[in-house]
């Protein structure tokens, strides 16, 4: 999986959303993730929290 931007990424192989911070080509940090199996309201809350913690695109 190619990570090239800061924000929420859909990881299809792991079936989850991930929030990444990309400082540059060599520094990429997965900050948080949430499974697609949890209720949609929890996914929405997680996405809101991630958007407040940084710039999500």
PyMOL commands that set and color helices and strands:
alter all, ss='L'
color gray80, all
select helices_A, chain A and resi 40-53
alter helices_A, ss='H'
color red, helices_A
select strands_A, chain A and resi 7-11+16-22+28-35
alter strands_A, ss='S'
color yellow, strands_A
deselect
rebuild
show_as cartoon
